[in-house]
Amino acid sequence: MKSKNQATLVLIKPDGLKKSLTGNILTRLSETKLEIVAAKIVCVSKELAEEHYRHLKDKPFFGELIHYIMGDLHNRKKVMALVYWGPDAITKVRQLAGSTNPEEADPTSIRGSYGRITTGGVYENVIHVSSSEEEANREIGLWFSPEEIIVNVESGSYKEPKPKIKK
C-alpha cells in the first residue's frame, strides 16, 4: 500500500543558525527523500511565537521558550522555516529529529547530535518539527502563505507558480 503524502513544518531554530548547523541539518533531512516545497528566513515576532507555541501557554517555561524562538537568547533573531512534503513526512522527519529533550534523544538524531539543555533548563534542540498532521496544517498556515508553497498540500498536486508581473 502506498503511503499518504503529508506536509510538515521544520524550523531550524536560532541556536542552529548561530552554530552554523543549517547545512548539516539540511543534509540529514535529505536522508528522508522528501521534497522541500517552501523555505524562507523569518524574523519571529512575539505574536507568531506565542501563536506557534499556544499549546504550551500554561507551562512555567513558556516565557523563556518565546524568548528562545525569537532569538533573544542567542542574539540571532531569525529562524529558517521549511515545509517538507512526501510519503509519511511527519513520521520520517520526527524520527530523524529525535526526542524533544536532547539528553533523551538518540545520539545519531539531529537533536541528539546538536542539542543541549541550558543551565536554566531550556531545551536548545536546534529544530522544531510538527507533531501531527493537524498541527502541521496549523503551523504551516502560521509560517507560510499559500502562494509560498509550491505544492497543493490538500490534494498533492503541483500548481504552477504565478509569475510576478512588473508594473
C-alpha positions in Angstrom: 0.0 0.0 0.0 1.3 3.4 -0.9 2.0 5.8 1.9 0.0 9.1 2.1 1.7 12.3 1.2 2.0 14.8 4.0 3.4 18.2 4.7 5.4 19.0 7.8 6.8 22.2 9.2 10.5 22.3 10.1 12.1 25.2 11.9 15.9 25.5 12.3 15.9 27.5 15.5 18.2 30.4 16.4 20.7 28.2 18.1 21.0 26.1 15.0 21.6 29.1 12.9 24.1 30.7 15.3 26.1 27.4 15.4 26.1 27.3 11.6 24.3 23.9 11.6 21.9 24.7 8.8 23.9 22.7 6.2 24.4 19.8 8.5 20.7 19.7 9.4 19.5 20.0 5.8 21.9 17.2 4.8 20.5 15.0 7.5 16.9 15.9 6.4 17.7 15.0 2.8 18.0 11.4 4.0 14.2 11.3 4.2 14.0 11.7 0.4 11.2 14.2 1.0 10.8 17.3 -1.1 11.2 20.9 0.2 8.1 22.8 -1.1 8.7 26.0 0.8 11.6 27.7 2.6 12.4 31.1 4.0 14.2 33.0 6.7 11.8 34.6 9.2 12.3 37.2 11.9 10.0 35.8 14.6 7.6 38.2 16.2 6.3 37.8 19.7 2.8 37.2 18.2 4.0 34.5 15.9 6.0 32.8 18.6 3.1 32.8 21.1 0.6 31.5 18.5 3.1 28.8 17.4 3.5 27.6 21.0 0.0 28.3 22.2 -0.5 24.7 23.3 2.3 25.3 25.9 0.9 28.7 27.2 0.2 27.3 30.7 3.7 25.8 31.2 6.2 27.5 33.5 8.8 27.7 30.8 6.5 29.4 28.2 8.1 32.9 28.5 11.6 31.6 28.1 10.5 29.4 25.2 9.1 32.5 23.5 12.4 34.4 24.0 14.3 31.3 22.7 12.4 31.0 19.4 12.5 34.8 18.9 16.3 34.6 19.1 16.7 36.7 22.3 18.9 34.0 23.9 21.3 33.7 21.0 21.4 37.2 19.6 20.2 35.6 16.3 16.7 36.9 15.7 15.7 34.6 12.9 14.8 31.0 12.1 14.8 29.1 8.9 11.3 27.8 8.1 10.7 24.9 5.7 7.9 22.7 4.6 8.8 19.2 3.7 6.4 17.1 1.6 6.1 13.4 0.7 5.0 10.0 2.0 4.9 9.8 5.8 6.7 13.1 6.0 5.8 13.8 9.7 7.0 10.4 10.9 10.2 10.5 8.8 11.2 13.9 10.0 10.3 13.3 13.6 12.4 10.1 13.7 15.4 11.9 12.2 14.9 14.9 14.6 14.8 12.8 17.7 13.3 13.4 21.1 12.5 17.0 22.1 14.8 16.6 25.1 18.3 16.5 23.7 19.6 14.3 26.5 17.0 11.7 25.8 17.4 11.9 22.0 19.2 9.1 20.1 22.8 10.3 19.8 22.6 9.8 16.0 19.5 12.1 15.7 19.7 15.8 14.9 18.7 16.8 18.5 21.0 14.1 20.0 23.9 15.3 17.9 23.5 19.1 18.2 21.0 19.9 21.0 21.7 20.7 24.7 19.9 21.8 27.9 20.9 25.1 29.3 21.7 25.6 33.0 18.2 27.3 33.2 16.6 24.2 31.8 15.7 25.3 28.4 15.9 22.7 25.7 18.1 24.1 22.9 17.2 21.4 20.5 18.0 23.3 17.3 15.0 22.1 15.3 11.2 22.1 15.5 9.2 19.5 13.7 5.4 19.2 13.5 3.9 16.6 15.9 0.8 15.5 13.9 -1.0 16.2 10.6 -3.4 18.6 12.4 -0.5 20.5 14.0 1.4 20.6 10.7 -1.5 22.1 8.9 -2.0 24.7 11.7 1.7 25.5 11.9 2.3 25.8 8.1 -0.6 28.2 7.9 1.1 30.4 10.6 4.5 30.5 8.9 3.6 30.4 5.1 1.0 31.9 2.8 -0.4 29.5 0.2 1.5 31.3 -2.5 4.8 30.5 -0.9 4.2 26.7 -1.1 4.8 25.1 -4.5 2.6 22.1 -3.9 -1.1 22.0 -3.2 -0.9 20.4 0.2 -4.6 19.4 0.2 -4.6 17.4 -3.0 -1.0 16.6 -3.5 -0.9 18.0 -7.0 1.5 20.6 -8.2 0.3 24.1 -9.0 2.0 26.5 -11.4 3.7 29.4 -9.6 2.2 32.7 -10.6 4.7 34.9 -12.5 5.5 38.2 -10.9 4.5 41.0 -13.3 6.5 44.2 -13.1 4.4 47.3 -13.5 
